[in-house]
Amino acid sequence: MWIEVRGAAKPFWLDTDQCRLPNGELAFAYENLQKPAIPSWFAAPPASKLRETSENLWAWYNMHEHRSLRCSVQEVLAFYEDSI
């Protein structure tokens, strides 16, 4: 989440994740820290191997997964056709 800092010579926006109290805690508490529901169609192929993942739940929800899988081109296309 971004907040506007007023009283400056020009407009200035600040990411609330960067606003900290002297003890290091976040200055702004978030009311709802629940992860959003992931749709059922958003699923990795069962045989794929998870290589790397990252997740950020603060100012916005952000999740990345890097996976690999050995298969044919036709299998990859079939998987994505089923997804859409």
N, CA, C and O atoms as a CHARMM CRD file, in Angstrom:
* protein
*
  336
    1    1 MET  N      0.84900  -1.17100   0.00000 PROA 1      0.00000
    2    1 MET  CA     0.00000   0.00000   0.00000 PROA 1      0.00000
    3    1 MET  C      0.89800   1.23800   0.00000 PROA 1      0.00000
    4    1 MET  O      1.96400   1.25000   0.61600 PROA 1      0.00000
    5    2 TRP  N      0.45400   2.25600  -0.69000 PROA 2      0.00000
    6    2 TRP  CA     1.20800   3.49900  -0.79000 PROA 2      0.00000
    7    2 TRP  C      0.43400   4.62300  -0.12100 PROA 2      0.00000
    8    2 TRP  O     -0.79500   4.66000  -0.17200 PROA 2      0.00000
    9    3 ILE  N      1.15900   5.53300   0.50400 PROA 3      0.00000
   10    3 ILE  CA     0.53200   6.70400   1.11200 PROA 3      0.00000
   11    3 ILE  C      1.18400   7.95400   0.53900 PROA 3      0.00000
   12    3 ILE  O      2.36000   7.94900   0.17300 PROA 3      0.00000
   13    4 GLU  N      0.39500   9.02700   0.46700 PROA 4      0.00000
   14    4 GLU  CA     0.92700  10.29200  -0.03400 PROA 4      0.00000
   15    4 GLU  C      1.48300  11.09500   1.13800 PROA 4      0.00000
   16    4 GLU  O      0.80800  11.26900   2.15200 PROA 4      0.00000
   17    5 VAL  N      2.69500  11.57500   0.99900 PROA 5      0.00000
   18    5 VAL  CA     3.31400  12.42600   2.01500 PROA 5      0.00000
   19    5 VAL  C      2.98700  13.86200   1.62800 PROA 5      0.00000
   20    5 VAL  O      3.37700  14.33400   0.56000 PROA 5      0.00000
   21    6 ARG  N      2.27200  14.54500   2.49900 PROA 6      0.00000
   22    6 ARG  CA     1.84800  15.91100   2.19700 PROA 6      0.00000
   23    6 ARG  C      2.76300  16.92100   2.87500 PROA 6      0.00000
   24    6 ARG  O      3.45200  16.60700   3.84600 PROA 6      0.00000
   25    7 GLY  N      2.75400  18.12500   2.35200 PROA 7      0.00000
   26    7 GLY  CA     3.55600  19.19500   2.93000 PROA 7      0.00000
   27    7 GLY  C      4.92700  19.30800   2.28000 PROA 7      0.00000
   28    7 GLY  O      5.74500  20.12500   2.70400 PROA 7      0.00000
   29    8 ALA  N      5.18800  18.50800   1.26500 PROA 8      0.00000
   30    8 ALA  CA     6.46700  18.58100   0.55800 PROA 8      0.00000
   31    8 ALA  C      6.33000  19.52900  -0.62700 PROA 8      0.00000
   32    8 ALA  O      5.22000  19.90800  -1.00100 PROA 8      0.00000
   33    9 ALA  N      7.44400  19.90400  -1.20600 PROA 9      0.00000
   34    9 ALA  CA     7.42600  20.81800  -2.34600 PROA 9      0.00000
   35    9 ALA  C      6.74300  20.20500  -3.56100 PROA 9      0.00000
   36    9 ALA  O      6.13000  20.91700  -4.35600 PROA 9      0.00000
   37   10 LYS  N      6.84700  18.90100  -3.70800 PROA 10     0.00000
   38   10 LYS  CA     6.18600  18.21000  -4.81800 PROA 10     0.00000
   39   10 LYS  C      5.60100  16.89900  -4.29500 PROA 10     0.00000
   40   10 LYS  O      6.00400  16.43200  -3.23000 PROA 10     0.00000
   41   11 PRO  N      4.65800  16.29800  -5.02600 PROA 11     0.00000
   42   11 PRO  CA     4.02700  15.05600  -4.56100 PROA 11     0.00000
   43   11 PRO  C      5.06400  13.95400  -4.29800 PROA 11     0.00000
   44   11 PRO  O      6.02000  13.78900  -5.05500 PROA 11     0.00000
   45   12 PHE  N      4.85200  13.21300  -3.21700 PROA 12     0.00000
   46   12 PHE  CA     5.77400  12.14400  -2.84200 PROA 12     0.00000
   47   12 PHE  C      4.95200  10.97500  -2.30900 PROA 12     0.00000
   48   12 PHE  O      4.13400  11.14300  -1.40500 PROA 12     0.00000
   49   13 TRP  N      5.17200   9.80300  -2.86800 PROA 13     0.00000
   50   13 TRP  CA     4.45200   8.60100  -2.44300 PROA 13     0.00000
   51   13 TRP  C      5.42800   7.65200  -1.77700 PROA 13     0.00000
   52   13 TRP  O      6.55900   7.49300  -2.23500 PROA 13     0.00000
   53   14 LEU  N      4.99100   7.01700  -0.68900 PROA 14     0.00000
   54   14 LEU  CA     5.85500   6.14700   0.10000 PROA 14     0.00000
   55   14 LEU  C      5.19100   4.79200   0.30300 PROA 14     0.00000
   56   14 LEU  O      4.01500   4.71700   0.66000 PROA 14     0.00000
   57   15 ASP  N      5.93900   3.73600   0.07800 PROA 15     0.00000
   58   15 ASP  CA     5.44900   2.37300   0.31600 PROA 15     0.00000
   59   15 ASP  C      5.36800   2.15800   1.82300 PROA 15     0.00000
   60   15 ASP  O      6.35300   2.36700   2.53000 PROA 15     0.00000
   61   16 THR  N      4.20000   1.74200   2.32200 PROA 16     0.00000
   62   16 THR  CA     4.03300   1.57800   3.76500 PROA 16     0.00000
   63   16 THR  C      4.92400   0.48100   4.33600 PROA 16     0.00000
   64   16 THR  O      5.19000   0.46700   5.53800 PROA 16     0.00000
   65   17 ASP  N      5.39300  -0.44600   3.48600 PROA 17     0.00000
   66   17 ASP  CA     6.32200  -1.47300   3.97400 PROA 17     0.00000
   67   17 ASP  C      7.66100  -0.86000   4.38600 PROA 17     0.00000
   68   17 ASP  O      8.44300  -1.49100   5.09700 PROA 17     0.00000
   69   18 GLN  N      7.92100   0.36700   3.94100 PROA 18     0.00000
   70   18 GLN  CA     9.16900   1.03700   4.28200 PROA 18     0.00000
   71   18 GLN  C      9.04900   1.92700   5.51900 PROA 18     0.00000
   72   18 GLN  O     10.04700   2.47200   5.99100 PROA 18     0.00000
   73   19 CYS  N      7.82600   2.07700   6.04700 PROA 19     0.00000
   74   19 CYS  CA     7.59800   2.90000   7.23900 PROA 19     0.00000
   75   19 CYS  C      7.75300   2.03400   8.48600 PROA 19     0.00000
   76   19 CYS  O      6.92100   1.16400   8.74500 PROA 19     0.00000
   77   20 ARG  N      8.79700   2.26400   9.24500 PROA 20     0.00000
   78   20 ARG  CA     9.08800   1.45300  10.43600 PROA 20     0.00000
   79   20 ARG  C      9.12400   2.31800  11.68800 PROA 20     0.00000
   80   20 ARG  O      9.47900   3.49600  11.64100 PROA 20     0.00000
   81   21 LEU  N      8.75000   1.70900  12.80300 PROA 21     0.00000
   82   21 LEU  CA     8.86500   2.35800  14.10500 PROA 21     0.00000
   83   21 LEU  C     10.32000   2.25200  14.55800 PROA 21     0.00000
   84   21 LEU  O     11.08600   1.48400  13.97700 PROA 21     0.00000
   85   22 PRO  N     10.71600   3.01300  15.59000 PROA 22     0.00000
   86   22 PRO  CA    12.10100   2.93600  16.05800 PROA 22     0.00000
   87   22 PRO  C     12.54300   1.51800  16.45600 PROA 22     0.00000
   88   22 PRO  O     13.72900   1.19700  16.38300 PROA 22     0.00000
   89   23 ASN  N     11.59000   0.67000  16.87700 PROA 23     0.00000
   90   23 ASN  CA    11.96100  -0.69700  17.27200 PROA 23     0.00000
   91   23 ASN  C     12.01800  -1.65100  16.06800 PROA 23     0.00000
   92   23 ASN  O     12.30600  -2.83500  16.23900 PROA 23     0.00000
   93   24 GLY  N     11.74700  -1.14700  14.85000 PROA 24     0.00000
   94   24 GLY  CA    11.84600  -1.96700  13.65500 PROA 24     0.00000
   95   24 GLY  C     10.53100  -2.55400  13.17100 PROA 24     0.00000
   96   24 GLY  O     10.47600  -3.10400  12.07100 PROA 24     0.00000
   97   25 GLU  N      9.47100  -2.45300  13.96300 PROA 25     0.00000
   98   25 GLU  CA     8.17400  -2.99000  13.54900 PROA 25     0.00000
   99   25 GLU  C      7.55100  -2.08700  12.49300 PROA 25     0.00000
  100   25 GLU  O      7.86700  -0.90000  12.40500 PROA 25     0.00000
  101   26 LEU  N      6.65100  -2.67700  11.68200 PROA 26     0.00000
  102   26 LEU  CA     5.93800  -1.88000  10.68300 PROA 26     0.00000
  103   26 LEU  C      5.09500  -0.81300  11.36600 PROA 26     0.00000
  104   26 LEU  O      4.46100  -1.08100  12.38700 PROA 26     0.00000
  105   27 ALA  N      5.08200   0.39200  10.81100 PROA 27     0.00000
  106   27 ALA  CA     4.31500   1.48900  11.39300 PROA 27     0.00000
  107   27 ALA  C      2.82600   1.36700  11.08700 PROA 27     0.00000
  108   27 ALA  O      1.99400   1.89400  11.82600 PROA 27     0.00000
  109   28 PHE  N      2.48700   0.67300  10.00000 PROA 28     0.00000
  110   28 PHE  CA     1.08900   0.52400   9.60700 PROA 28     0.00000
  111   28 PHE  C      0.70500  -0.94200   9.69400 PROA 28     0.00000
  112   28 PHE  O      1.34400  -1.79400   9.07800 PROA 28     0.00000
  113   29 ALA  N     -0.33800  -1.23600  10.46000 PROA 29     0.00000
  114   29 ALA  CA    -0.81900  -2.61600  10.58000 PROA 29     0.00000
  115   29 ALA  C     -1.84900  -2.87800   9.49900 PROA 29     0.00000
  116   29 ALA  O     -2.65500  -2.00700   9.17100 PROA 29     0.00000
  117   30 TYR  N     -1.82000  -4.05600   8.95900 PROA 30     0.00000
  118   30 TYR  CA    -2.79100  -4.43900   7.94200 PROA 30     0.00000
  119   30 TYR  C     -3.91800  -5.21000   8.61200 PROA 30     0.00000
  120   30 TYR  O     -3.67500  -6.10200   9.42500 PROA 30     0.00000
  121   31 GLU  N     -5.13600  -4.86600   8.26900 PROA 31     0.00000
  122   31 GLU  CA    -6.30200  -5.47600   8.89200 PROA 31     0.00000
  123   31 GLU  C     -6.50200  -6.92000   8.45200 PROA 31     0.00000
  124   31 GLU  O     -6.82100  -7.78300   9.27100 PROA 31     0.00000
  125   32 ASN  N     -6.31700  -7.18500   7.16600 PROA 32     0.00000
  126   32 ASN  CA    -6.60500  -8.50700   6.63700 PROA 32     0.00000
  127   32 ASN  C     -5.34900  -9.08900   5.98800 PROA 32     0.00000
  128   32 ASN  O     -4.98600  -8.69400   4.88000 PROA 32     0.00000
  129   33 LEU  N     -4.69800 -10.00500   6.65500 PROA 33     0.00000
  130   33 LEU  CA    -3.48000 -10.60900   6.13100 PROA 33     0.00000
  131   33 LEU  C     -3.73000 -11.99700   5.56100 PROA 33     0.00000
  132   33 LEU  O     -2.80000 -12.79300   5.43100 PROA 33     0.00000
  133   34 GLN  N     -4.96700 -12.28700   5.22400 PROA 34     0.00000
  134   34 GLN  CA    -5.28600 -13.60500   4.69300 PROA 34     0.00000
  135   34 GLN  C     -4.85100 -13.69900   3.23700 PROA 34     0.00000
  136   34 GLN  O     -4.92800 -12.72900   2.48300 PROA 34     0.00000
  137   35 LYS  N     -4.39400 -14.87800   2.86300 PROA 35     0.00000
  138   35 LYS  CA    -4.02000 -15.10700   1.47600 PROA 35     0.00000
  139   35 LYS  C     -5.28600 -15.24700   0.64400 PROA 35     0.00000
  140   35 LYS  O     -6.25500 -15.86000   1.09100 PROA 35     0.00000
  141   36 PRO  N     -5.29000 -14.68700  -0.55900 PROA 36     0.00000
  142   36 PRO  CA    -6.46500 -14.85800  -1.40700 PROA 36     0.00000
  143   36 PRO  C     -6.59600 -16.30900  -1.86200 PROA 36     0.00000
  144   36 PRO  O     -5.60700 -17.03800  -1.94900 PROA 36     0.00000
  145   37 ALA  N     -7.80600 -16.70600  -2.14500 PROA 37     0.00000
  146   37 ALA  CA    -8.03900 -18.07200  -2.61300 PROA 37     0.00000
  147   37 ALA  C     -7.45100 -18.23400  -4.01000 PROA 37     0.00000
  148   37 ALA  O     -7.62800 -17.36900  -4.86800 PROA 37     0.00000
  149   38 ILE  N     -6.76500 -19.31900  -4.23200 PROA 38     0.00000
  150   38 ILE  CA    -6.19500 -19.60200  -5.54400 PROA 38     0.00000
  151   38 ILE  C     -7.21800 -20.40900  -6.33100 PROA 38     0.00000
  152   38 ILE  O     -7.71500 -21.41900  -5.83200 PROA 38     0.00000
  153   39 PRO  N     -7.54300 -19.98600  -7.55400 PROA 39     0.00000
  154   39 PRO  CA    -8.53600 -20.71400  -8.34300 PROA 39     0.00000
  155   39 PRO  C     -8.10700 -22.16000  -8.59700 PROA 39     0.00000
  156   39 PRO  O     -6.91500 -22.45800  -8.66700 PROA 39     0.00000
  157   40 SER  N     -9.08100 -23.04300  -8.73400 PROA 40     0.00000
  158   40 SER  CA    -8.77300 -24.46300  -8.92900 PROA 40     0.00000
  159   40 SER  C     -8.03900 -24.71600 -10.23300 PROA 40     0.00000
  160   40 SER  O     -7.27300 -25.67500 -10.32700 PROA 40     0.00000
  161   41 TRP  N     -8.25700 -23.87100 -11.25400 PROA 41     0.00000
  162   41 TRP  CA    -7.58700 -24.07700 -12.53000 PROA 41     0.00000
  163   41 TRP  C     -6.12300 -23.67800 -12.47400 PROA 41     0.00000
  164   41 TRP  O     -5.35500 -24.03200 -13.36800 PROA 41     0.00000
  165   42 PHE  N     -5.71900 -22.94200 -11.43400 PROA 42     0.00000
  166   42 PHE  CA    -4.33900 -22.48800 -11.31100 PROA 42     0.00000
  167   42 PHE  C     -3.54500 -23.53200 -10.53400 PROA 42     0.00000
  168   42 PHE  O     -3.25800 -23.35200  -9.35000 PROA 42     0.00000
  169   43 ALA  N     -3.20200 -24.60200 -11.19500 PROA 43     0.00000
  170   43 ALA  CA    -2.49100 -25.69400 -10.53900 PROA 43     0.00000
  171   43 ALA  C     -1.33500 -26.14100 -11.41800 PROA 43     0.00000
  172   43 ALA  O     -1.44300 -26.16700 -12.64400 PROA 43     0.00000
  173   44 ALA  N     -0.25400 -26.48400 -10.79100 PROA 44     0.00000
  174   44 ALA  CA     0.91400 -26.96600 -11.52800 PROA 44     0.00000
  175   44 ALA  C      0.69700 -28.42200 -11.91800 PROA 44     0.00000
  176   44 ALA  O     -0.02000 -29.14700 -11.22900 PROA 44     0.00000
  177   45 PRO  N      1.30600 -28.85600 -13.01100 PROA 45     0.00000
  178   45 PRO  CA     1.21000 -30.27400 -13.36600 PROA 45     0.00000
  179   45 PRO  C      1.71800 -31.13600 -12.20500 PROA 45     0.00000
  180   45 PRO  O      2.75100 -30.81500 -11.61700 PROA 45     0.00000
  181   46 PRO  N      1.02700 -32.20200 -11.86900 PROA 46     0.00000
  182   46 PRO  CA     1.38300 -33.00800 -10.69700 PROA 46     0.00000
  183   46 PRO  C      2.81100 -33.56100 -10.72500 PROA 46     0.00000
  184   46 PRO  O      3.42700 -33.72400  -9.67200 PROA 46     0.00000
  185   47 ALA  N      3.33400 -33.84700 -11.90200 PROA 47     0.00000
  186   47 ALA  CA     4.67600 -34.43300 -11.98700 PROA 47     0.00000
  187   47 ALA  C      5.78600 -33.38100 -12.00900 PROA 47     0.00000
  188   47 ALA  O      6.96500 -33.73400 -12.03600 PROA 47     0.00000
  189   48 SER  N      5.42900 -32.10400 -11.99700 PROA 48     0.00000
  190   48 SER  CA     6.46000 -31.06700 -12.07700 PROA 48     0.00000
  191   48 SER  C      7.23800 -30.96900 -10.77000 PROA 48     0.00000
  192   48 SER  O      6.73400 -31.30600  -9.69800 PROA 48     0.00000
  193   49 LYS  N      8.47700 -30.49900 -10.88700 PROA 49     0.00000
  194   49 LYS  CA     9.34900 -30.36600  -9.72000 PROA 49     0.00000
  195   49 LYS  C      9.50200 -28.88900  -9.38800 PROA 49     0.00000
  196   49 LYS  O      9.87300 -28.08600 -10.24400 PROA 49     0.00000
  197   50 LEU  N      9.21300 -28.53300  -8.13000 PROA 50     0.00000
  198   50 LEU  CA     9.33900 -27.15300  -7.67000 PROA 50     0.00000
  199   50 LEU  C     10.81200 -26.80500  -7.52500 PROA 50     0.00000
  200   50 LEU  O     11.53400 -27.47400  -6.78500 PROA 50     0.00000
  201   51 ARG  N     11.26700 -25.77000  -8.21800 PROA 51     0.00000
  202   51 ARG  CA    12.67000 -25.34300  -8.18300 PROA 51     0.00000
  203   51 ARG  C     12.89400 -24.15300  -7.26000 PROA 51     0.00000
  204   51 ARG  O     13.91100 -24.07600  -6.57100 PROA 51     0.00000
  205   52 GLU  N     11.93100 -23.21900  -7.24900 PROA 52     0.00000
  206   52 GLU  CA    12.08600 -21.99900  -6.45400 PROA 52     0.00000
  207   52 GLU  C     10.71000 -21.39700  -6.20500 PROA 52     0.00000
  208   52 GLU  O      9.82400 -21.49300  -7.05400 PROA 52     0.00000
  209   53 THR  N     10.53100 -20.78200  -5.05000 PROA 53     0.00000
  210   53 THR  CA     9.26400 -20.12800  -4.74700 PROA 53     0.00000
  211   53 THR  C      9.52400 -18.87100  -3.92200 PROA 53     0.00000
  212   53 THR  O     10.48600 -18.80200  -3.15700 PROA 53     0.00000
  213   54 SER  N      8.65400 -17.88200  -4.08900 PROA 54     0.00000
  214   54 SER  CA     8.72500 -16.68400  -3.26000 PROA 54     0.00000
  215   54 SER  C      7.30500 -16.19500  -3.02800 PROA 54     0.00000
  216   54 SER  O      6.42900 -16.37400  -3.87500 PROA 54     0.00000
  217   55 GLU  N      7.08500 -15.58300  -1.88500 PROA 55     0.00000
  218   55 GLU  CA     5.74800 -15.15500  -1.50800 PROA 55     0.00000
  219   55 GLU  C      5.84100 -13.86400  -0.70200 PROA 55     0.00000
  220   55 GLU  O      6.64600 -13.75700   0.22300 PROA 55     0.00000
  221   56 ASN  N      5.01800 -12.89300  -1.05900 PROA 56     0.00000
  222   56 ASN  CA     4.98800 -11.61000  -0.36800 PROA 56     0.00000
  223   56 ASN  C      3.53400 -11.30200  -0.02800 PROA 56     0.00000
  224   56 ASN  O      2.68400 -11.29200  -0.91800 PROA 56     0.00000
  225   57 LEU  N      3.24200 -11.05700   1.21700 PROA 57     0.00000
  226   57 LEU  CA     1.86200 -10.86400   1.65900 PROA 57     0.00000
  227   57 LEU  C      1.58900  -9.45200   2.16300 PROA 57     0.00000
  228   57 LEU  O      0.49600  -9.19100   2.66400 PROA 57     0.00000
  229   58 TRP  N      2.53300  -8.54200   2.04900 PROA 58     0.00000
  230   58 TRP  CA     2.32600  -7.24300   2.67600 PROA 58     0.00000
  231   58 TRP  C      1.52900  -6.28000   1.82400 PROA 58     0.00000
  232   58 TRP  O      0.30400  -6.39800   1.80100 PROA 58     0.00000
  233   59 ALA  N      2.12600  -5.34300   1.12700 PROA 59     0.00000
  234   59 ALA  CA     1.37600  -4.29900   0.43000 PROA 59     0.00000
  235   59 ALA  C      0.47500  -4.86500  -0.66300 PROA 59     0.00000
  236   59 ALA  O     -0.55900  -4.27700  -0.97600 PROA 59     0.00000
  237   60 TRP  N      0.84600  -5.96700  -1.22800 PROA 60     0.00000
  238   60 TRP  CA     0.01300  -6.67800  -2.19600 PROA 60     0.00000
  239   60 TRP  C      0.41600  -8.13300  -2.12400 PROA 60     0.00000
  240   60 TRP  O      1.50200  -8.46400  -1.65000 PROA 60     0.00000
  241   61 TYR  N     -0.45200  -8.99000  -2.59000 PROA 61     0.00000
  242   61 TYR  CA    -0.12900 -10.41800  -2.54200 PROA 61     0.00000
  243   61 TYR  C      0.61300 -10.79400  -3.80800 PROA 61     0.00000
  244   61 TYR  O      0.18300 -10.46200  -4.91200 PROA 61     0.00000
  245   62 ASN  N      1.70600 -11.47500  -3.64800 PROA 62     0.00000
  246   62 ASN  CA     2.56900 -11.80300  -4.76600 PROA 62     0.00000
  247   62 ASN  C      3.15500 -13.18900  -4.52400 PROA 62     0.00000
  248   62 ASN  O      3.78000 -13.42100  -3.48900 PROA 62     0.00000
  249   63 MET  N      2.96500 -14.10200  -5.45100 PROA 63     0.00000
  250   63 MET  CA     3.51800 -15.44700  -5.30000 PROA 63     0.00000
  251   63 MET  C      4.09700 -15.90700  -6.62900 PROA 63     0.00000
  252   63 MET  O      3.45300 -15.78400  -7.67000 PROA 63     0.00000
  253   64 HSD  N      5.30600 -16.43100  -6.59000 PROA 64     0.00000
  254   64 HSD  CA     5.96600 -16.94900  -7.78500 PROA 64     0.00000
  255   64 HSD  C      6.42800 -18.36500  -7.52200 PROA 64     0.00000
  256   64 HSD  O      6.90700 -18.68300  -6.43300 PROA 64     0.00000
  257   65 GLU  N      6.28100 -19.21100  -8.52000 PROA 65     0.00000
  258   65 GLU  CA     6.82600 -20.56800  -8.47400 PROA 65     0.00000
  259   65 GLU  C      7.56900 -20.82700  -9.77700 PROA 65     0.00000
  260   65 GLU  O      7.08000 -20.49500 -10.85700 PROA 65     0.00000
  261   66 HSD  N      8.73200 -21.41200  -9.67100 PROA 66     0.00000
  262   66 HSD  CA     9.48900 -21.84200 -10.83500 PROA 66     0.00000
  263   66 HSD  C      9.53000 -23.36600 -10.78800 PROA 66     0.00000
  264   66 HSD  O     10.01800 -23.95400  -9.82300 PROA 66     0.00000
  265   67 ARG  N      9.01200 -23.99700 -11.83800 PROA 67     0.00000
  266   67 ARG  CA     8.91200 -25.45100 -11.88500 PROA 67     0.00000
  267   67 ARG  C      9.54000 -25.97600 -13.16100 PROA 67     0.00000
  268   67 ARG  O      9.72700 -25.24100 -14.13100 PROA 67     0.00000
  269   68 SER  N      9.86000 -27.25300 -13.14300 PROA 68     0.00000
  270   68 SER  CA    10.36300 -27.90300 -14.35000 PROA 68     0.00000
  271   68 SER  C      9.70500 -29.27000 -14.49100 PROA 68     0.00000
  272   68 SER  O      9.26100 -29.87600 -13.51700 PROA 68     0.00000
  273   69 LEU  N      9.65800 -29.73400 -15.74000 PROA 69     0.00000
  274   69 LEU  CA     9.00300 -31.00300 -16.03300 PROA 69     0.00000
  275   69 LEU  C      9.50000 -31.50000 -17.38600 PROA 69     0.00000
  276   69 LEU  O      9.56800 -30.73900 -18.35100 PROA 69     0.00000
  277   70 ARG  N      9.84100 -32.76400 -17.44600 PROA 70     0.00000
  278   70 ARG  CA    10.21800 -33.36200 -18.73000 PROA 70     0.00000
  279   70 ARG  C      8.96700 -33.95900 -19.36400 PROA 70     0.00000
  280   70 ARG  O      8.32100 -34.84000 -18.79800 PROA 70     0.00000
  281   71 CYS  N      8.64200 -33.45400 -20.56000 PROA 71     0.00000
  282   71 CYS  CA     7.48800 -33.96900 -21.28800 PROA 71     0.00000
  283   71 CYS  C      7.57300 -33.49000 -22.73200 PROA 71     0.00000
  284   71 CYS  O      8.46100 -32.72000 -23.09600 PROA 71     0.00000
  285   72 SER  N      6.65100 -33.95200 -23.52900 PROA 72     0.00000
  286   72 SER  CA     6.63900 -33.57400 -24.94500 PROA 72     0.00000
  287   72 SER  C      5.94200 -32.22600 -25.12500 PROA 72     0.00000
  288   72 SER  O      5.24600 -31.74200 -24.23200 PROA 72     0.00000
  289   73 VAL  N      6.14200 -31.64600 -26.27700 PROA 73     0.00000
  290   73 VAL  CA     5.48300 -30.38800 -26.60900 PROA 73     0.00000
  291   73 VAL  C      3.96800 -30.56300 -26.56700 PROA 73     0.00000
  292   73 VAL  O      3.25700 -29.68300 -26.08400 PROA 73     0.00000
  293   74 GLN  N      3.47900 -31.67600 -27.06200 PROA 74     0.00000
  294   74 GLN  CA     2.04300 -31.92900 -27.07500 PROA 74     0.00000
  295   74 GLN  C      1.47600 -31.97900 -25.65600 PROA 74     0.00000
  296   74 GLN  O      0.36100 -31.51100 -25.42400 PROA 74     0.00000
  297   75 GLU  N      2.22200 -32.53500 -24.71000 PROA 75     0.00000
  298   75 GLU  CA     1.76200 -32.59200 -23.31400 PROA 75     0.00000
  299   75 GLU  C      1.70200 -31.19600 -22.69700 PROA 75     0.00000
  300   75 GLU  O      0.78300 -30.88900 -21.93800 PROA 75     0.00000
  301   76 VAL  N      2.67700 -30.35500 -23.02100 PROA 76     0.00000
  302   76 VAL  CA     2.67300 -28.97600 -22.50700 PROA 76     0.00000
  303   76 VAL  C      1.46600 -28.22700 -23.06100 PROA 76     0.00000
  304   76 VAL  O      0.74200 -27.57200 -22.31100 PROA 76     0.00000
  305   77 LEU  N      1.24900 -28.32300 -24.36600 PROA 77     0.00000
  306   77 LEU  CA     0.10500 -27.64700 -24.98400 PROA 77     0.00000
  307   77 LEU  C     -1.21300 -28.16200 -24.42800 PROA 77     0.00000
  308   77 LEU  O     -2.12800 -27.37600 -24.18300 PROA 77     0.00000
  309   78 ALA  N     -1.32200 -29.46300 -24.22600 PROA 78     0.00000
  310   78 ALA  CA    -2.55100 -30.04600 -23.67400 PROA 78     0.00000
  311   78 ALA  C     -2.81000 -29.51800 -22.26700 PROA 78     0.00000
  312   78 ALA  O     -3.95500 -29.22800 -21.91900 PROA 78     0.00000
  313   79 PHE  N     -1.76500 -29.39000 -21.45400 PROA 79     0.00000
  314   79 PHE  CA    -1.92500 -28.87400 -20.09700 PROA 79     0.00000
  315   79 PHE  C     -2.47800 -27.45500 -20.11700 PROA 79     0.00000
  316   79 PHE  O     -3.42300 -27.15200 -19.38900 PROA 79     0.00000
  317   80 TYR  N     -1.89300 -26.57100 -20.95200 PROA 80     0.00000
  318   80 TYR  CA    -2.35000 -25.20000 -20.99600 PROA 80     0.00000
  319   80 TYR  C     -3.71500 -25.06500 -21.66000 PROA 80     0.00000
  320   80 TYR  O     -4.49000 -24.18700 -21.27900 PROA 80     0.00000
  321   81 GLU  N     -4.03000 -25.90300 -22.63600 PROA 81     0.00000
  322   81 GLU  CA    -5.36500 -25.87700 -23.22600 PROA 81     0.00000
  323   81 GLU  C     -6.42700 -26.26000 -22.19400 PROA 81     0.00000
  324   81 GLU  O     -7.52100 -25.69400 -22.18300 PROA 81     0.00000
  325   82 ASP  N     -6.10500 -27.21300 -21.33900 PROA 82     0.00000
  326   82 ASP  CA    -7.03800 -27.58800 -20.27500 PROA 82     0.00000
  327   82 ASP  C     -7.21700 -26.46300 -19.26400 PROA 82     0.00000
  328   82 ASP  O     -8.28400 -26.32200 -18.66800 PROA 82     0.00000
  329   83 SER  N     -6.16000 -25.65300 -19.07000 PROA 83     0.00000
  330   83 SER  CA    -6.21000 -24.55800 -18.10000 PROA 83     0.00000
  331   83 SER  C     -7.10700 -23.41900 -18.57700 PROA 83     0.00000
  332   83 SER  O     -7.74000 -22.73200 -17.77500 PROA 83     0.00000
  333   84 ILE  N     -7.15000 -23.23200 -19.87700 PROA 84     0.00000
  334   84 ILE  CA    -7.95700 -22.11000 -20.38900 PROA 84     0.00000
  335   84 ILE  C     -9.26100 -22.60000 -20.94100 PROA 84     0.00000
  336   84 ILE  O    -10.06900 -21.80200 -21.41500 PROA 84     0.00000
